[in-house]
Amino acid sequence: MQVNVELDDVLVKRAKNLTNISAETALINKALEELVKSNNRKEILKYVDSDIWEGNLIEMREMR
């Protein structure tokens, strides 16, 4: 998908320095990936201390 956007120059520069990604397209894709991952983690955390999960995850991992 192609999109024309105006980006905050300071924010882009900071993001490039943090990630060592120099291409803006790659930088935006990385930011979108991180946003989706973050949202997925938030969704999973809703189930912590709920009755939805039954069993001992540590024991299940050890059985592998």
PyMOL Python script that loads the backbone (N, CA, C, O; Angstrom):
from pymol import cmd

cmd.read_pdbstr("""\
ATOM      1  N   MET A   1       0.846  -1.171   0.000  1.00  0.00           N
ATOM      2  CA  MET A   1       0.000   0.000   0.000  1.00  0.00           C
ATOM      3  C   MET A   1       0.894   1.237   0.000  1.00  0.00           C
ATOM      4  O   MET A   1       1.885   1.304   0.727  1.00  0.00           O
ATOM      5  N   GLN A   2       0.537   2.181  -0.802  1.00  0.00           N
ATOM      6  CA  GLN A   2       1.283   3.427  -0.826  1.00  0.00           C
ATOM      7  C   GLN A   2       0.434   4.536  -0.222  1.00  0.00           C
ATOM      8  O   GLN A   2      -0.751   4.679  -0.522  1.00  0.00           O
ATOM      9  N   VAL A   3       1.081   5.318   0.640  1.00  0.00           N
ATOM     10  CA  VAL A   3       0.396   6.407   1.328  1.00  0.00           C
ATOM     11  C   VAL A   3       1.367   7.577   1.446  1.00  0.00           C
ATOM     12  O   VAL A   3       2.551   7.383   1.719  1.00  0.00           O
ATOM     13  N   ASN A   4       0.869   8.770   1.244  1.00  0.00           N
ATOM     14  CA  ASN A   4       1.670   9.970   1.480  1.00  0.00           C
ATOM     15  C   ASN A   4       1.299  10.516   2.848  1.00  0.00           C
ATOM     16  O   ASN A   4       0.128  10.772   3.129  1.00  0.00           O
ATOM     17  N   VAL A   5       2.307  10.693   3.699  1.00  0.00           N
ATOM     18  CA  VAL A   5       2.049  11.198   5.048  1.00  0.00           C
ATOM     19  C   VAL A   5       3.087  12.248   5.414  1.00  0.00           C
ATOM     20  O   VAL A   5       4.204  12.246   4.898  1.00  0.00           O
ATOM     21  N   GLU A   6       2.699  13.139   6.309  1.00  0.00           N
ATOM     22  CA  GLU A   6       3.646  14.088   6.883  1.00  0.00           C
ATOM     23  C   GLU A   6       4.037  13.561   8.245  1.00  0.00           C
ATOM     24  O   GLU A   6       3.176  13.288   9.082  1.00  0.00           O
ATOM     25  N   LEU A   7       5.336  13.416   8.473  1.00  0.00           N
ATOM     26  CA  LEU A   7       5.842  12.879   9.732  1.00  0.00           C
ATOM     27  C   LEU A   7       6.605  13.948  10.492  1.00  0.00           C
ATOM     28  O   LEU A   7       7.202  14.844   9.896  1.00  0.00           O
ATOM     29  N   ASP A   8       6.582  13.846  11.784  1.00  0.00           N
ATOM     30  CA  ASP A   8       7.339  14.737  12.660  1.00  0.00           C
ATOM     31  C   ASP A   8       8.826  14.415  12.488  1.00  0.00           C
ATOM     32  O   ASP A   8       9.264  13.314  12.822  1.00  0.00           O
ATOM     33  N   ASP A   9       9.595  15.362  11.973  1.00  0.00           N
ATOM     34  CA  ASP A   9      11.016  15.137  11.691  1.00  0.00           C
ATOM     35  C   ASP A   9      11.799  14.724  12.932  1.00  0.00           C
ATOM     36  O   ASP A   9      12.654  13.840  12.866  1.00  0.00           O
ATOM     37  N   VAL A  10      11.511  15.356  14.047  1.00  0.00           N
ATOM     38  CA  VAL A  10      12.228  15.039  15.288  1.00  0.00           C
ATOM     39  C   VAL A  10      11.901  13.621  15.735  1.00  0.00           C
ATOM     40  O   VAL A  10      12.786  12.873  16.149  1.00  0.00           O
ATOM     41  N   LEU A  11      10.637  13.259  15.651  1.00  0.00           N
ATOM     42  CA  LEU A  11      10.211  11.920  16.053  1.00  0.00           C
ATOM     43  C   LEU A  11      10.821  10.853  15.145  1.00  0.00           C
ATOM     44  O   LEU A  11      11.252   9.804  15.622  1.00  0.00           O
ATOM     45  N   VAL A  12      10.857  11.114  13.856  1.00  0.00           N
ATOM     46  CA  VAL A  12      11.460  10.175  12.906  1.00  0.00           C
ATOM     47  C   VAL A  12      12.943  10.014  13.202  1.00  0.00           C
ATOM     48  O   VAL A  12      13.458   8.896  13.196  1.00  0.00           O
ATOM     49  N   LYS A  13      13.629  11.113  13.460  1.00  0.00           N
ATOM     50  CA  LYS A  13      15.061  11.052  13.759  1.00  0.00           C
ATOM     51  C   LYS A  13      15.313  10.242  15.025  1.00  0.00           C
ATOM     52  O   LYS A  13      16.227   9.419  15.066  1.00  0.00           O
ATOM     53  N   ARG A  14      14.503  10.473  16.060  1.00  0.00           N
ATOM     54  CA  ARG A  14      14.653   9.721  17.316  1.00  0.00           C
ATOM     55  C   ARG A  14      14.403   8.235  17.082  1.00  0.00           C
ATOM     56  O   ARG A  14      15.133   7.389  17.598  1.00  0.00           O
ATOM     57  N   ALA A  15      13.369   7.918  16.304  1.00  0.00           N
ATOM     58  CA  ALA A  15      13.050   6.519  16.019  1.00  0.00           C
ATOM     59  C   ALA A  15      14.168   5.852  15.223  1.00  0.00           C
ATOM     60  O   ALA A  15      14.507   4.696  15.476  1.00  0.00           O
ATOM     61  N   LYS A  16      14.733   6.566  14.277  1.00  0.00           N
ATOM     62  CA  LYS A  16      15.849   6.020  13.500  1.00  0.00           C
ATOM     63  C   LYS A  16      17.042   5.736  14.401  1.00  0.00           C
ATOM     64  O   LYS A  16      17.693   4.700  14.263  1.00  0.00           O
ATOM     65  N   ASN A  17      17.331   6.642  15.314  1.00  0.00           N
ATOM     66  CA  ASN A  17      18.449   6.437  16.237  1.00  0.00           C
ATOM     67  C   ASN A  17      18.197   5.261  17.173  1.00  0.00           C
ATOM     68  O   ASN A  17      19.120   4.507  17.484  1.00  0.00           O
ATOM     69  N   LEU A  18      16.964   5.101  17.621  1.00  0.00           N
ATOM     70  CA  LEU A  18      16.626   4.003  18.530  1.00  0.00           C
ATOM     71  C   LEU A  18      16.693   2.642  17.853  1.00  0.00           C
ATOM     72  O   LEU A  18      17.101   1.656  18.467  1.00  0.00           O
ATOM     73  N   THR A  19      16.292   2.592  16.592  1.00  0.00           N
ATOM     74  CA  THR A  19      16.159   1.304  15.909  1.00  0.00           C
ATOM     75  C   THR A  19      17.292   0.986  14.944  1.00  0.00           C
ATOM     76  O   THR A  19      17.443  -0.160  14.522  1.00  0.00           O
ATOM     77  N   ASN A  20      18.079   1.978  14.594  1.00  0.00           N
ATOM     78  CA  ASN A  20      19.093   1.823  13.544  1.00  0.00           C
ATOM     79  C   ASN A  20      18.469   1.467  12.199  1.00  0.00           C
ATOM     80  O   ASN A  20      19.111   0.842  11.354  1.00  0.00           O
ATOM     81  N   ILE A  21      17.219   1.867  12.008  1.00  0.00           N
ATOM     82  CA  ILE A  21      16.535   1.690  10.727  1.00  0.00           C
ATOM     83  C   ILE A  21      16.576   3.036  10.017  1.00  0.00           C
ATOM     84  O   ILE A  21      16.075   4.030  10.542  1.00  0.00           O
ATOM     85  N   SER A  22      17.166   3.076   8.829  1.00  0.00           N
ATOM     86  CA  SER A  22      17.325   4.361   8.145  1.00  0.00           C
ATOM     87  C   SER A  22      16.208   4.660   7.148  1.00  0.00           C
ATOM     88  O   SER A  22      15.927   5.827   6.877  1.00  0.00           O
ATOM     89  N   ALA A  23      15.575   3.643   6.604  1.00  0.00           N
ATOM     90  CA  ALA A  23      14.520   3.852   5.608  1.00  0.00           C
ATOM     91  C   ALA A  23      13.189   4.140   6.297  1.00  0.00           C
ATOM     92  O   ALA A  23      12.772   3.414   7.199  1.00  0.00           O
ATOM     93  N   GLU A  24      12.537   5.200   5.862  1.00  0.00           N
ATOM     94  CA  GLU A  24      11.284   5.597   6.496  1.00  0.00           C
ATOM     95  C   GLU A  24      10.203   4.523   6.372  1.00  0.00           C
ATOM     96  O   GLU A  24       9.452   4.287   7.319  1.00  0.00           O
ATOM     97  N   THR A  25      10.123   3.877   5.215  1.00  0.00           N
ATOM     98  CA  THR A  25       9.112   2.831   5.031  1.00  0.00           C
ATOM     99  C   THR A  25       9.325   1.697   6.017  1.00  0.00           C
ATOM    100  O   THR A  25       8.374   1.229   6.643  1.00  0.00           O
ATOM    101  N   ALA A  26      10.557   1.255   6.161  1.00  0.00           N
ATOM    102  CA  ALA A  26      10.865   0.182   7.111  1.00  0.00           C
ATOM    103  C   ALA A  26      10.581   0.633   8.538  1.00  0.00           C
ATOM    104  O   ALA A  26      10.104  -0.149   9.361  1.00  0.00           O
ATOM    105  N   LEU A  27      10.875   1.885   8.825  1.00  0.00           N
ATOM    106  CA  LEU A  27      10.635   2.435  10.160  1.00  0.00           C
ATOM    107  C   LEU A  27       9.136   2.454  10.487  1.00  0.00           C
ATOM    108  O   LEU A  27       8.734   2.099  11.595  1.00  0.00           O
ATOM    109  N   ILE A  28       8.329   2.863   9.533  1.00  0.00           N
ATOM    110  CA  ILE A  28       6.876   2.889   9.738  1.00  0.00           C
ATOM    111  C   ILE A  28       6.337   1.473   9.891  1.00  0.00           C
ATOM    112  O   ILE A  28       5.488   1.225  10.748  1.00  0.00           O
ATOM    113  N   ASN A  29       6.817   0.541   9.073  1.00  0.00           N
ATOM    114  CA  ASN A  29       6.379  -0.851   9.199  1.00  0.00           C
ATOM    115  C   ASN A  29       6.735  -1.414  10.566  1.00  0.00           C
ATOM    116  O   ASN A  29       5.931  -2.116  11.179  1.00  0.00           O
ATOM    117  N   LYS A  30       7.932  -1.112  11.045  1.00  0.00           N
ATOM    118  CA  LYS A  30       8.354  -1.575  12.369  1.00  0.00           C
ATOM    119  C   LYS A  30       7.449  -0.986  13.447  1.00  0.00           C
ATOM    120  O   LYS A  30       7.047  -1.690  14.373  1.00  0.00           O
ATOM    121  N   ALA A  31       7.134   0.285  13.330  1.00  0.00           N
ATOM    122  CA  ALA A  31       6.258   0.932  14.308  1.00  0.00           C
ATOM    123  C   ALA A  31       4.879   0.282  14.314  1.00  0.00           C
ATOM    124  O   ALA A  31       4.295   0.074  15.378  1.00  0.00           O
ATOM    125  N   LEU A  32       4.357  -0.036  13.141  1.00  0.00           N
ATOM    126  CA  LEU A  32       3.049  -0.694  13.062  1.00  0.00           C
ATOM    127  C   LEU A  32       3.096  -2.093  13.673  1.00  0.00           C
ATOM    128  O   LEU A  32       2.169  -2.497  14.374  1.00  0.00           O
ATOM    129  N   GLU A  33       4.176  -2.833  13.406  1.00  0.00           N
ATOM    130  CA  GLU A  33       4.336  -4.164  14.004  1.00  0.00           C
ATOM    131  C   GLU A  33       4.354  -4.075  15.526  1.00  0.00           C
ATOM    132  O   GLU A  33       3.705  -4.868  16.208  1.00  0.00           O
ATOM    133  N   GLU A  34       5.096  -3.112  16.051  1.00  0.00           N
ATOM    134  CA  GLU A  34       5.192  -2.949  17.503  1.00  0.00           C
ATOM    135  C   GLU A  34       3.848  -2.544  18.106  1.00  0.00           C
ATOM    136  O   GLU A  34       3.502  -2.984  19.202  1.00  0.00           O
ATOM    137  N   LEU A  35       3.100  -1.718  17.401  1.00  0.00           N
ATOM    138  CA  LEU A  35       1.772  -1.325  17.873  1.00  0.00           C
ATOM    139  C   LEU A  35       0.851  -2.541  17.976  1.00  0.00           C
ATOM    140  O   LEU A  35       0.135  -2.701  18.964  1.00  0.00           O
ATOM    141  N   VAL A  36       0.873  -3.388  16.959  1.00  0.00           N
ATOM    142  CA  VAL A  36       0.034  -4.587  16.963  1.00  0.00           C
ATOM    143  C   VAL A  36       0.469  -5.540  18.072  1.00  0.00           C
ATOM    144  O   VAL A  36      -0.378  -6.092  18.774  1.00  0.00           O
ATOM    145  N   LYS A  37       1.780  -5.742  18.241  1.00  0.00           N
ATOM    146  CA  LYS A  37       2.282  -6.610  19.315  1.00  0.00           C
ATOM    147  C   LYS A  37       1.858  -6.089  20.683  1.00  0.00           C
ATOM    148  O   LYS A  37       1.429  -6.854  21.547  1.00  0.00           O
ATOM    149  N   SER A  38       1.982  -4.788  20.865  1.00  0.00           N
ATOM    150  CA  SER A  38       1.614  -4.179  22.137  1.00  0.00           C
ATOM    151  C   SER A  38       0.129  -4.387  22.432  1.00  0.00           C
ATOM    152  O   SER A  38      -0.251  -4.716  23.555  1.00  0.00           O
ATOM    153  N   ASN A  39      -0.690  -4.195  21.424  1.00  0.00           N
ATOM    154  CA  ASN A  39      -2.127  -4.390  21.603  1.00  0.00           C
ATOM    155  C   ASN A  39      -2.443  -5.851  21.911  1.00  0.00           C
ATOM    156  O   ASN A  39      -3.301  -6.135  22.747  1.00  0.00           O
ATOM    157  N   ASN A  40      -1.759  -6.780  21.242  1.00  0.00           N
ATOM    158  CA  ASN A  40      -1.975  -8.203  21.507  1.00  0.00           C
ATOM    159  C   ASN A  40      -1.614  -8.545  22.944  1.00  0.00           C
ATOM    160  O   ASN A  40      -2.324  -9.310  23.597  1.00  0.00           O
ATOM    161  N   ARG A  41      -0.511  -7.982  23.445  1.00  0.00           N
ATOM    162  CA  ARG A  41      -0.118  -8.231  24.833  1.00  0.00           C
ATOM    163  C   ARG A  41      -1.172  -7.700  25.798  1.00  0.00           C
ATOM    164  O   ARG A  41      -1.496  -8.349  26.792  1.00  0.00           O
ATOM    165  N   LYS A  42      -1.698  -6.530  25.504  1.00  0.00           N
ATOM    166  CA  LYS A  42      -2.745  -5.959  26.357  1.00  0.00           C
ATOM    167  C   LYS A  42      -3.975  -6.860  26.378  1.00  0.00           C
ATOM    168  O   LYS A  42      -4.592  -7.050  27.427  1.00  0.00           O
ATOM    169  N   GLU A  43      -4.330  -7.412  25.227  1.00  0.00           N
ATOM    170  CA  GLU A  43      -5.483  -8.309  25.155  1.00  0.00           C
ATOM    171  C   GLU A  43      -5.245  -9.563  25.987  1.00  0.00           C
ATOM    172  O   GLU A  43      -6.144 -10.021  26.693  1.00  0.00           O
ATOM    173  N   ILE A  44      -4.048 -10.115  25.909  1.00  0.00           N
ATOM    174  CA  ILE A  44      -3.713 -11.322  26.667  1.00  0.00           C
ATOM    175  C   ILE A  44      -3.731 -11.031  28.159  1.00  0.00           C
ATOM    176  O   ILE A  44      -4.204 -11.853  28.944  1.00  0.00           O
ATOM    177  N   LEU A  45      -3.222  -9.873  28.558  1.00  0.00           N
ATOM    178  CA  LEU A  45      -3.156  -9.533  29.977  1.00  0.00           C
ATOM    179  C   LEU A  45      -4.531  -9.407  30.621  1.00  0.00           C
ATOM    180  O   LEU A  45      -4.651  -9.485  31.844  1.00  0.00           O
ATOM    181  N   LYS A  46      -5.563  -9.215  29.816  1.00  0.00           N
ATOM    182  CA  LYS A  46      -6.910  -9.161  30.370  1.00  0.00           C
ATOM    183  C   LYS A  46      -7.292 -10.484  31.034  1.00  0.00           C
ATOM    184  O   LYS A  46      -8.152 -10.519  31.914  1.00  0.00           O
ATOM    185  N   TYR A  47      -6.646 -11.572  30.605  1.00  0.00           N
ATOM    186  CA  TYR A  47      -7.002 -12.893  31.109  1.00  0.00           C
ATOM    187  C   TYR A  47      -6.180 -13.320  32.317  1.00  0.00           C
ATOM    188  O   TYR A  47      -6.446 -14.367  32.907  1.00  0.00           O
ATOM    189  N   VAL A  48      -5.180 -12.519  32.694  1.00  0.00           N
ATOM    190  CA  VAL A  48      -4.386 -12.834  33.876  1.00  0.00           C
ATOM    191  C   VAL A  48      -5.300 -12.770  35.094  1.00  0.00           C
ATOM    192  O   VAL A  48      -6.118 -11.860  35.227  1.00  0.00           O
ATOM    193  N   ASP A  49      -5.151 -13.734  35.966  1.00  0.00           N
ATOM    194  CA  ASP A  49      -5.967 -13.830  37.182  1.00  0.00           C
ATOM    195  C   ASP A  49      -7.459 -13.974  36.892  1.00  0.00           C
ATOM    196  O   ASP A  49      -8.293 -13.611  37.721  1.00  0.00           O
ATOM    197  N   SER A  50      -7.792 -14.498  35.725  1.00  0.00           N
ATOM    198  CA  SER A  50      -9.201 -14.764  35.437  1.00  0.00           C
ATOM    199  C   SER A  50      -9.423 -16.269  35.517  1.00  0.00           C
ATOM    200  O   SER A  50      -8.469 -17.039  35.624  1.00  0.00           O
ATOM    201  N   ASP A  51     -10.643 -16.669  35.468  1.00  0.00           N
ATOM    202  CA  ASP A  51     -10.972 -18.092  35.527  1.00  0.00           C
ATOM    203  C   ASP A  51     -10.992 -18.738  34.151  1.00  0.00           C
ATOM    204  O   ASP A  51     -11.365 -19.904  34.021  1.00  0.00           O
ATOM    205  N   ILE A  52     -10.600 -18.001  33.133  1.00  0.00           N
ATOM    206  CA  ILE A  52     -10.633 -18.537  31.776  1.00  0.00           C
ATOM    207  C   ILE A  52      -9.565 -19.603  31.589  1.00  0.00           C
ATOM    208  O   ILE A  52      -9.819 -20.625  30.952  1.00  0.00           O
ATOM    209  N   TRP A  53      -8.368 -19.379  32.138  1.00  0.00           N
ATOM    210  CA  TRP A  53      -7.271 -20.335  32.000  1.00  0.00           C
ATOM    211  C   TRP A  53      -7.311 -21.320  33.151  1.00  0.00           C
ATOM    212  O   TRP A  53      -7.369 -20.932  34.318  1.00  0.00           O
ATOM    213  N   GLU A  54      -7.280 -22.602  32.808  1.00  0.00           N
ATOM    214  CA  GLU A  54      -7.213 -23.643  33.820  1.00  0.00           C
ATOM    215  C   GLU A  54      -5.951 -24.446  33.579  1.00  0.00           C
ATOM    216  O   GLU A  54      -5.587 -24.708  32.432  1.00  0.00           O
ATOM    217  N   GLY A  55      -5.286 -24.834  34.643  1.00  0.00           N
ATOM    218  CA  GLY A  55      -4.076 -25.625  34.513  1.00  0.00           C
ATOM    219  C   GLY A  55      -2.857 -24.822  34.896  1.00  0.00           C
ATOM    220  O   GLY A  55      -2.917 -23.611  35.109  1.00  0.00           O
ATOM    221  N   ASN A  56      -1.740 -25.538  34.979  1.00  0.00           N
ATOM    222  CA  ASN A  56      -0.477 -24.928  35.365  1.00  0.00           C
ATOM    223  C   ASN A  56       0.394 -24.816  34.126  1.00  0.00           C
ATOM    224  O   ASN A  56       0.884 -25.822  33.614  1.00  0.00           O
ATOM    225  N   LEU A  57       0.586 -23.609  33.649  1.00  0.00           N
ATOM    226  CA  LEU A  57       1.340 -23.386  32.423  1.00  0.00           C
ATOM    227  C   LEU A  57       2.776 -23.862  32.558  1.00  0.00           C
ATOM    228  O   LEU A  57       3.329 -24.416  31.608  1.00  0.00           O
ATOM    229  N   ILE A  58       3.390 -23.660  33.709  1.00  0.00           N
ATOM    230  CA  ILE A  58       4.779 -24.092  33.920  1.00  0.00           C
ATOM    231  C   ILE A  58       4.879 -25.605  33.790  1.00  0.00           C
ATOM    232  O   ILE A  58       5.782 -26.111  33.124  1.00  0.00           O
ATOM    233  N   GLU A  59       3.962 -26.330  34.418  1.00  0.00           N
ATOM    234  CA  GLU A  59       3.973 -27.790  34.308  1.00  0.00           C
ATOM    235  C   GLU A  59       3.744 -28.235  32.870  1.00  0.00           C
ATOM    236  O   GLU A  59       4.381 -29.182  32.406  1.00  0.00           O
ATOM    237  N   MET A  60       2.850 -27.570  32.168  1.00  0.00           N
ATOM    238  CA  MET A  60       2.581 -27.937  30.779  1.00  0.00           C
ATOM    239  C   MET A  60       3.816 -27.725  29.911  1.00  0.00           C
ATOM    240  O   MET A  60       4.081 -28.517  29.006  1.00  0.00           O
ATOM    241  N   ARG A  61       4.563 -26.678  30.176  1.00  0.00           N
ATOM    242  CA  ARG A  61       5.782 -26.428  29.410  1.00  0.00           C
ATOM    243  C   ARG A  61       6.838 -27.478  29.710  1.00  0.00           C
ATOM    244  O   ARG A  61       7.586 -27.880  28.819  1.00  0.00           O
ATOM    245  N   GLU A  62       6.906 -27.923  30.958  1.00  0.00           N
ATOM    246  CA  GLU A  62       7.895 -28.929  31.340  1.00  0.00           C
ATOM    247  C   GLU A  62       7.587 -30.279  30.715  1.00  0.00           C
ATOM    248  O   GLU A  62       8.500 -31.081  30.516  1.00  0.00           O
ATOM    249  N   MET A  63       6.331 -30.551  30.402  1.00  0.00           N
ATOM    250  CA  MET A  63       5.948 -31.836  29.821  1.00  0.00           C
ATOM    251  C   MET A  63       6.364 -31.956  28.364  1.00  0.00           C
ATOM    252  O   MET A  63       6.345 -33.059  27.819  1.00  0.00           O
ATOM    253  N   ARG A  64       6.730 -30.887  27.731  1.00  0.00           N
ATOM    254  CA  ARG A  64       7.122 -30.936  26.312  1.00  0.00           C
ATOM    255  C   ARG A  64       8.348 -31.747  26.108  1.00  0.00           C
ATOM    256  O   ARG A  64       8.813 -31.890  24.977  1.00  0.00           O
TER     257      ARG A  64
END
""", "prot")
cmd.dss("prot")
cmd.show_as("cartoon", "prot")
cmd.util.cbc("prot")
cmd.orient("prot")
